[in-house]
């Protein structure tokens, strides 16, 4: 594990330094949705939260095999993976229809 400057531990969720930097530059309403996803993990666990339709939690393919994404809105996705029962958020990315 790294130092506290390398990640932020929120219960069973670790947010990388890179993801924290990404989050700081996105709109507040998107940050709120991300925080509500983490709160849902705390209250309901990952399996139930994955089933919430608004997050569109899905496994990724290709170079990102083993990672998952959640949809924060049409433009932003949060990429994470689970290691040893802990959710590791890798990054928050901006996508547009040309990226599909």
CNS distance restraints for C-alpha pairs under 8 A (distance, minus, plus):
assign (resid   2 and name CA) (resid   6 and name CA) 5.83 0.50 0.50
assign (resid   2 and name CA) (resid   7 and name CA) 7.14 0.50 0.50
assign (resid   3 and name CA) (resid   7 and name CA) 7.04 0.50 0.50
assign (resid   4 and name CA) (resid   8 and name CA) 6.51 0.50 0.50
assign (resid   5 and name CA) (resid  17 and name CA) 7.18 0.50 0.50
assign (resid   6 and name CA) (resid  16 and name CA) 6.27 0.50 0.50
assign (resid   6 and name CA) (resid  17 and name CA) 5.08 0.50 0.50
assign (resid   7 and name CA) (resid  14 and name CA) 6.32 0.50 0.50
assign (resid   7 and name CA) (resid  15 and name CA) 5.47 0.50 0.50
assign (resid   7 and name CA) (resid  16 and name CA) 4.47 0.50 0.50
assign (resid   7 and name CA) (resid  17 and name CA) 5.10 0.50 0.50
assign (resid   8 and name CA) (resid  14 and name CA) 5.53 0.50 0.50
assign (resid   8 and name CA) (resid  15 and name CA) 5.10 0.50 0.50
assign (resid   8 and name CA) (resid  16 and name CA) 6.56 0.50 0.50
assign (resid   8 and name CA) (resid  17 and name CA) 7.44 0.50 0.50
assign (resid   9 and name CA) (resid  13 and name CA) 5.87 0.50 0.50
assign (resid   9 and name CA) (resid  14 and name CA) 4.55 0.50 0.50
assign (resid   9 and name CA) (resid  15 and name CA) 6.54 0.50 0.50
assign (resid  10 and name CA) (resid  14 and name CA) 6.13 0.50 0.50
assign (resid  10 and name CA) (resid  15 and name CA) 7.83 0.50 0.50
assign (resid  11 and name CA) (resid  42 and name CA) 7.17 0.50 0.50
assign (resid  12 and name CA) (resid  42 and name CA) 7.68 0.50 0.50
assign (resid  12 and name CA) (resid  85 and name CA) 7.83 0.50 0.50
assign (resid  12 and name CA) (resid  86 and name CA) 5.30 0.50 0.50
assign (resid  12 and name CA) (resid  87 and name CA) 6.23 0.50 0.50
assign (resid  13 and name CA) (resid  38 and name CA) 7.45 0.50 0.50
assign (resid  13 and name CA) (resid  86 and name CA) 5.99 0.50 0.50
assign (resid  13 and name CA) (resid  87 and name CA) 4.67 0.50 0.50
assign (resid  13 and name CA) (resid  88 and name CA) 5.99 0.50 0.50
assign (resid  13 and name CA) (resid  89 and name CA) 7.35 0.50 0.50
assign (resid  14 and name CA) (resid  86 and name CA) 7.24 0.50 0.50
assign (resid  14 and name CA) (resid  87 and name CA) 6.00 0.50 0.50
assign (resid  14 and name CA) (resid  88 and name CA) 4.75 0.50 0.50
assign (resid  14 and name CA) (resid  89 and name CA) 6.06 0.50 0.50
assign (resid  15 and name CA) (resid  19 and name CA) 6.06 0.50 0.50
assign (resid  15 and name CA) (resid  20 and name CA) 6.45 0.50 0.50
assign (resid  15 and name CA) (resid  88 and name CA) 5.96 0.50 0.50
assign (resid  15 and name CA) (resid  89 and name CA) 4.74 0.50 0.50
assign (resid  15 and name CA) (resid  90 and name CA) 6.78 0.50 0.50
assign (resid  16 and name CA) (resid  20 and name CA) 6.22 0.50 0.50
assign (resid  16 and name CA) (resid  88 and name CA) 7.15 0.50 0.50
assign (resid  16 and name CA) (resid  89 and name CA) 5.99 0.50 0.50
assign (resid  16 and name CA) (resid  90 and name CA) 5.69 0.50 0.50
assign (resid  16 and name CA) (resid  91 and name CA) 7.27 0.50 0.50
assign (resid  17 and name CA) (resid  21 and name CA) 6.25 0.50 0.50
assign (resid  18 and name CA) (resid  22 and name CA) 6.25 0.50 0.50
assign (resid  18 and name CA) (resid  90 and name CA) 6.98 0.50 0.50
assign (resid  18 and name CA) (resid  91 and name CA) 6.07 0.50 0.50
assign (resid  19 and name CA) (resid  23 and name CA) 6.05 0.50 0.50
assign (resid  19 and name CA) (resid  89 and name CA) 6.58 0.50 0.50
assign (resid  19 and name CA) (resid  90 and name CA) 5.72 0.50 0.50
assign (resid  19 and name CA) (resid  91 and name CA) 4.08 0.50 0.50
assign (resid  19 and name CA) (resid  92 and name CA) 5.62 0.50 0.50
assign (resid  20 and name CA) (resid  24 and name CA) 6.27 0.50 0.50
assign (resid  20 and name CA) (resid  91 and name CA) 7.85 0.50 0.50
assign (resid  21 and name CA) (resid  25 and name CA) 6.92 0.50 0.50
assign (resid  22 and name CA) (resid  26 and name CA) 6.83 0.50 0.50
assign (resid  22 and name CA) (resid  91 and name CA) 6.70 0.50 0.50
assign (resid  22 and name CA) (resid  92 and name CA) 5.63 0.50 0.50
assign (resid  22 and name CA) (resid  93 and name CA) 7.36 0.50 0.50
assign (resid  23 and name CA) (resid  31 and name CA) 6.52 0.50 0.50
assign (resid  23 and name CA) (resid  92 and name CA) 6.62 0.50 0.50
assign (resid  26 and name CA) (resid  30 and name CA) 6.68 0.50 0.50
assign (resid  26 and name CA) (resid  31 and name CA) 6.92 0.50 0.50
assign (resid  27 and name CA) (resid  31 and name CA) 6.54 0.50 0.50
assign (resid  28 and name CA) (resid  32 and name CA) 6.19 0.50 0.50
assign (resid  29 and name CA) (resid  33 and name CA) 6.43 0.50 0.50
assign (resid  30 and name CA) (resid  34 and name CA) 6.34 0.50 0.50
assign (resid  30 and name CA) (resid  72 and name CA) 6.01 0.50 0.50
assign (resid  30 and name CA) (resid  73 and name CA) 6.95 0.50 0.50
assign (resid  30 and name CA) (resid  76 and name CA) 7.76 0.50 0.50
assign (resid  31 and name CA) (resid  35 and name CA) 6.19 0.50 0.50
assign (resid  32 and name CA) (resid  36 and name CA) 6.13 0.50 0.50
assign (resid  33 and name CA) (resid  37 and name CA) 6.25 0.50 0.50
assign (resid  33 and name CA) (resid  72 and name CA) 6.14 0.50 0.50
assign (resid  34 and name CA) (resid  38 and name CA) 6.49 0.50 0.50
assign (resid  34 and name CA) (resid  72 and name CA) 6.50 0.50 0.50
assign (resid  35 and name CA) (resid  39 and name CA) 6.19 0.50 0.50
assign (resid  36 and name CA) (resid  40 and name CA) 6.09 0.50 0.50
assign (resid  37 and name CA) (resid  41 and name CA) 6.34 0.50 0.50
assign (resid  37 and name CA) (resid  49 and name CA) 7.52 0.50 0.50
assign (resid  37 and name CA) (resid  55 and name CA) 7.99 0.50 0.50
assign (resid  38 and name CA) (resid  42 and name CA) 6.40 0.50 0.50
assign (resid  39 and name CA) (resid  43 and name CA) 6.24 0.50 0.50
assign (resid  40 and name CA) (resid  44 and name CA) 5.58 0.50 0.50
assign (resid  40 and name CA) (resid  45 and name CA) 6.93 0.50 0.50
assign (resid  40 and name CA) (resid  49 and name CA) 6.15 0.50 0.50
assign (resid  41 and name CA) (resid  45 and name CA) 4.42 0.50 0.50
assign (resid  41 and name CA) (resid  46 and name CA) 5.33 0.50 0.50
assign (resid  41 and name CA) (resid  49 and name CA) 6.16 0.50 0.50
assign (resid  44 and name CA) (resid  48 and name CA) 5.98 0.50 0.50
assign (resid  44 and name CA) (resid  49 and name CA) 6.48 0.50 0.50
assign (resid  45 and name CA) (resid  49 and name CA) 6.26 0.50 0.50
assign (resid  46 and name CA) (resid  50 and name CA) 5.96 0.50 0.50
assign (resid  47 and name CA) (resid  51 and name CA) 6.89 0.50 0.50
assign (resid  48 and name CA) (resid  52 and name CA) 7.11 0.50 0.50
assign (resid  50 and name CA) (resid  55 and name CA) 7.32 0.50 0.50
assign (resid  50 and name CA) (resid  56 and name CA) 7.61 0.50 0.50
assign (resid  50 and name CA) (resid  57 and name CA) 5.48 0.50 0.50
assign (resid  51 and name CA) (resid  57 and name CA) 7.51 0.50 0.50
assign (resid  52 and name CA) (resid  56 and name CA) 7.32 0.50 0.50
assign (resid  53 and name CA) (resid  57 and name CA) 7.93 0.50 0.50
assign (resid  54 and name CA) (resid  71 and name CA) 7.50 0.50 0.50
assign (resid  55 and name CA) (resid  70 and name CA) 5.22 0.50 0.50
assign (resid  55 and name CA) (resid  71 and name CA) 5.01 0.50 0.50
assign (resid  55 and name CA) (resid  72 and name CA) 6.57 0.50 0.50
assign (resid  56 and name CA) (resid  69 and name CA) 7.80 0.50 0.50
assign (resid  56 and name CA) (resid  70 and name CA) 5.59 0.50 0.50
assign (resid  56 and name CA) (resid  71 and name CA) 5.63 0.50 0.50
assign (resid  57 and name CA) (resid  68 and name CA) 6.85 0.50 0.50
assign (resid  57 and name CA) (resid  69 and name CA) 5.61 0.50 0.50
assign (resid  57 and name CA) (resid  70 and name CA) 4.48 0.50 0.50
assign (resid  57 and name CA) (resid  71 and name CA) 6.92 0.50 0.50
assign (resid  58 and name CA) (resid  68 and name CA) 5.47 0.50 0.50
assign (resid  58 and name CA) (resid  69 and name CA) 5.62 0.50 0.50
assign (resid  58 and name CA) (resid  70 and name CA) 6.75 0.50 0.50
assign (resid  59 and name CA) (resid  65 and name CA) 7.38 0.50 0.50
assign (resid  59 and name CA) (resid  66 and name CA) 7.10 0.50 0.50
assign (resid  59 and name CA) (resid  67 and name CA) 6.09 0.50 0.50
assign (resid  59 and name CA) (resid  68 and name CA) 4.27 0.50 0.50
assign (resid  59 and name CA) (resid  69 and name CA) 6.54 0.50 0.50
assign (resid  60 and name CA) (resid  64 and name CA) 5.59 0.50 0.50
assign (resid  60 and name CA) (resid  65 and name CA) 5.31 0.50 0.50
assign (resid  60 and name CA) (resid  66 and name CA) 6.80 0.50 0.50
assign (resid  60 and name CA) (resid  67 and name CA) 5.62 0.50 0.50
assign (resid  60 and name CA) (resid  68 and name CA) 5.30 0.50 0.50
assign (resid  60 and name CA) (resid  69 and name CA) 6.93 0.50 0.50
assign (resid  61 and name CA) (resid  65 and name CA) 4.41 0.50 0.50
assign (resid  61 and name CA) (resid  66 and name CA) 7.60 0.50 0.50
assign (resid  61 and name CA) (resid  67 and name CA) 7.97 0.50 0.50
assign (resid  66 and name CA) (resid  81 and name CA) 6.70 0.50 0.50
assign (resid  67 and name CA) (resid  79 and name CA) 6.77 0.50 0.50
assign (resid  67 and name CA) (resid  80 and name CA) 5.66 0.50 0.50
assign (resid  67 and name CA) (resid  81 and name CA) 4.68 0.50 0.50
assign (resid  67 and name CA) (resid  82 and name CA) 7.79 0.50 0.50
assign (resid  68 and name CA) (resid  79 and name CA) 5.75 0.50 0.50
assign (resid  68 and name CA) (resid  80 and name CA) 5.34 0.50 0.50
assign (resid  68 and name CA) (resid  81 and name CA) 5.92 0.50 0.50
assign (resid  69 and name CA) (resid  77 and name CA) 6.21 0.50 0.50
assign (resid  69 and name CA) (resid  78 and name CA) 5.44 0.50 0.50
assign (resid  69 and name CA) (resid  79 and name CA) 4.45 0.50 0.50
assign (resid  69 and name CA) (resid  80 and name CA) 6.12 0.50 0.50
assign (resid  70 and name CA) (resid  77 and name CA) 5.60 0.50 0.50
assign (resid  70 and name CA) (resid  78 and name CA) 5.35 0.50 0.50
assign (resid  70 and name CA) (resid  79 and name CA) 6.72 0.50 0.50
assign (resid  71 and name CA) (resid  76 and name CA) 6.34 0.50 0.50
assign (resid  71 and name CA) (resid  77 and name CA) 4.71 0.50 0.50
assign (resid  71 and name CA) (resid  78 and name CA) 6.63 0.50 0.50
assign (resid  72 and name CA) (resid  76 and name CA) 5.42 0.50 0.50
assign (resid  72 and name CA) (resid  77 and name CA) 5.54 0.50 0.50
assign (resid  72 and name CA) (resid  78 and name CA) 6.96 0.50 0.50
assign (resid  73 and name CA) (resid  77 and name CA) 7.26 0.50 0.50
assign (resid  74 and name CA) (resid  95 and name CA) 7.81 0.50 0.50
assign (resid  74 and name CA) (resid  96 and name CA) 7.74 0.50 0.50
assign (resid  75 and name CA) (resid  94 and name CA) 5.39 0.50 0.50
assign (resid  75 and name CA) (resid  95 and name CA) 5.09 0.50 0.50
assign (resid  75 and name CA) (resid  96 and name CA) 5.89 0.50 0.50
assign (resid  76 and name CA) (resid  92 and name CA) 6.77 0.50 0.50
assign (resid  76 and name CA) (resid  93 and name CA) 5.59 0.50 0.50
assign (resid  76 and name CA) (resid  94 and name CA) 4.51 0.50 0.50
assign (resid  76 and name CA) (resid  95 and name CA) 5.95 0.50 0.50
assign (resid  77 and name CA) (resid  92 and name CA) 5.61 0.50 0.50
assign (resid  77 and name CA) (resid  93 and name CA) 5.35 0.50 0.50
assign (resid  77 and name CA) (resid  94 and name CA) 6.48 0.50 0.50
assign (resid  77 and name CA) (resid  95 and name CA) 7.33 0.50 0.50
assign (resid  78 and name CA) (resid  89 and name CA) 7.15 0.50 0.50
assign (resid  78 and name CA) (resid  90 and name CA) 7.72 0.50 0.50
assign (resid  78 and name CA) (resid  91 and name CA) 5.93 0.50 0.50
assign (resid  78 and name CA) (resid  92 and name CA) 4.27 0.50 0.50
assign (resid  78 and name CA) (resid  93 and name CA) 6.34 0.50 0.50
assign (resid  79 and name CA) (resid  89 and name CA) 5.94 0.50 0.50
assign (resid  79 and name CA) (resid  90 and name CA) 5.64 0.50 0.50
assign (resid  79 and name CA) (resid  91 and name CA) 5.41 0.50 0.50
assign (resid  79 and name CA) (resid  92 and name CA) 6.10 0.50 0.50
assign (resid  79 and name CA) (resid  93 and name CA) 7.67 0.50 0.50
assign (resid  80 and name CA) (resid  87 and name CA) 6.69 0.50 0.50
assign (resid  80 and name CA) (resid  88 and name CA) 5.42 0.50 0.50
assign (resid  80 and name CA) (resid  89 and name CA) 4.19 0.50 0.50
assign (resid  80 and name CA) (resid  90 and name CA) 5.33 0.50 0.50
assign (resid  80 and name CA) (resid  91 and name CA) 7.27 0.50 0.50
assign (resid  81 and name CA) (resid  87 and name CA) 5.85 0.50 0.50
assign (resid  81 and name CA) (resid  88 and name CA) 5.35 0.50 0.50
assign (resid  81 and name CA) (resid  89 and name CA) 6.62 0.50 0.50
assign (resid  81 and name CA) (resid  90 and name CA) 7.52 0.50 0.50
assign (resid  82 and name CA) (resid  86 and name CA) 5.44 0.50 0.50
assign (resid  82 and name CA) (resid  87 and name CA) 4.50 0.50 0.50
assign (resid  82 and name CA) (resid  88 and name CA) 5.93 0.50 0.50
assign (resid  83 and name CA) (resid  87 and name CA) 6.55 0.50 0.50
assign (resid  83 and name CA) (resid  88 and name CA) 7.15 0.50 0.50
assign (resid  95 and name CA) (resid  99 and name CA) 6.07 0.50 0.50
assign (resid  96 and name CA) (resid 100 and name CA) 7.39 0.50 0.50
